Amino acid sequence: ERVVTALYLARHPEQVDAFLDYHYIHQRKLLNHATGTGINLGKHETEIAAVEAEYQRVKGRYEGKGSWTKLDLKTMADEVALGHAYGLMHFWPTLMHHTTLAGVNVRYEQSGADVPTFLDGPQQDETDQALGSAHALLLILLQQFDDLFKLGLPNLNELHGDFARCWKVAVAQAGH
């Protein structure tokens, strides 16, 4: 999600203020949760007042919205040429770390007389998938930022080769 958002904002600088200002929506929610659970924020009155002032300044732009953008992540991923990776690198992991039946089911197997068995121990394939995806996304981000901002990062070709060796895959230049 972060890689897609970073690349999207790099391509749409006119959306950066909307992204940055939404921070105050989150800050106010955080403060509301803190006070709602009995956390005493009394010694932070100046910071709370500053957050409230910023929230009041930006709230009209986001009323009725659950995000800083009208676009869903898949649409943004498509726009930054990562739509092909959305399912594997975002949607499936989301199902795994939120409370979903899919996330529960991957830890069970059906044995014999319809008795489910909890699968304890490491999940090597899932771990490899998560680490390989993170590695790929980091390469994509580095390559795209190097291209967009003309950073002149050295050794990107070597990094792509390292990725291919680590994950034993044939890899084209990430992000190209």
C-alpha positions, 0 to 999 in steps of 0.5 A: 500500500505504501509503495503504491501510494508513494508512486501515485503521489510521485506521479500526481503531485497535485494530490500531495496536499490531500494526502498530507492534510488527511494526517489531521483526520487520523490525528484527531481520531487517535486523540478521540480513541485515547481520551475515549479509553481513559488516557490522560492527555492533560499535559499535551494541551498545546499539541491537542489544540494544534491538532484540533485547529488543523482538523477544523481547517481540513475536515470539510474536504474529507466529510463523508470520505474514508480516505484522502482519495476517492480512488481505491488502492487497486485503481492506484496500483493499476495507474502505477503499473502495479495492478498485476501485483495487487492480489498477491502483494496487498489483497491476500496479505490483508486477508491474512492479517485481518480477522477473516475466515480466509486468514483462519482457514490457512492455519487449519487442515481437515483430517479424517473424521471431519475434525479440523487440525490446527497447523502449528509451526512455521509457514515457510511458503507464506514467509517466503512469499511475504519477504519476496514481495517486500524485496520486490516492492523495495526494488520497484520503489527504488527503480521508480524513484531513481527514474522519476527524480533522476537520482542516479542510484548506483548498482540497481542492476546488481540489486535486481540480480541479487533479487533473482538469486535470492528468490530464484526467479527470472526477473526483468527490471523491477517496475519496467 
